[in-house]
């Protein structure tokens, strides 16, 4: 084996696990595309749901609330995972 190839090998040092709360995500909602962290996307869908509700569109409001609930569950799961690693 050549000397340069040894540098590419992993020396058995594991990487630290990333913080899942700060990981960037992408959401393809019903009529909007949102990028950011899970908490950012959650807040955005909550705002969209409130706006749809005030404009009288109950269907869109419920849809946005369902998307927000999904990201809320991701946040709770990531927080639980983070507590276990401490």
C-alpha positions in Angstrom: 0.0 0.0 0.0 1.3 3.4 -0.8 2.0 5.9 1.9 -0.6 8.5 0.8 -3.5 6.0 1.0 -3.0 5.6 4.8 -4.0 9.2 5.4 -7.5 8.5 3.9 -8.3 5.7 6.3 -10.3 6.2 9.4 -8.3 5.7 12.5 -11.2 4.4 14.5 -12.1 7.8 15.8 -15.9 8.1 15.7 -17.5 11.4 14.8 -19.4 13.2 17.4 -23.1 12.9 16.8 -24.6 16.2 15.4 -27.2 18.1 17.3 -30.5 17.1 15.6 -32.1 20.3 16.7 -29.7 22.5 14.7 -29.8 20.3 11.6 -31.2 22.1 8.6 -34.3 20.6 7.0 -36.5 21.3 3.9 -40.2 21.0 3.8 -42.4 20.8 0.8 -45.8 21.8 2.1 -49.1 22.0 0.2 -48.2 25.3 -1.6 -45.0 26.5 0.1 -41.4 25.3 0.5 -39.7 26.1 3.8 -36.1 25.6 4.7 -34.5 25.9 8.2 -34.3 24.1 11.5 -37.3 22.0 12.7 -38.2 24.7 15.2 -38.1 27.4 12.5 -40.3 25.3 10.1 -42.7 24.6 13.0 -43.1 28.3 13.8 -43.6 29.1 10.1 -46.4 26.5 9.7 -48.0 27.8 12.9 -48.0 31.3 11.5 -49.4 30.1 8.1 -52.1 28.2 9.9 -53.1 31.2 12.0 -53.2 33.4 8.8 -55.3 30.9 7.0 -57.7 30.6 10.0 -58.1 34.4 10.2 -58.9 34.6 6.5 -61.6 31.9 6.9 -59.9 29.0 5.1 -60.4 26.2 7.5 -59.1 23.5 5.2 -55.7 25.2 4.6 -55.5 26.0 8.3 -55.9 22.4 9.4 -53.4 21.3 6.8 -50.8 23.8 8.1 -51.5 22.7 11.7 -50.9 19.1 10.7 -47.5 20.0 9.1 -46.7 22.0 12.3 -47.6 19.0 14.4 -45.2 16.8 12.4 -42.3 19.1 13.0 -43.3 19.5 16.7 -43.0 15.7 17.0 -39.5 15.8 15.4 -38.4 18.5 17.9 -39.7 16.5 20.9 -38.0 13.3 19.6 -34.7 15.2 19.1 -34.9 16.7 22.6 -35.5 13.3 24.1 -32.6 11.8 22.1 -30.3 14.7 23.3 -31.3 14.1 26.9 -30.4 10.4 26.6 -26.9 11.2 25.3 -26.1 13.5 28.2 
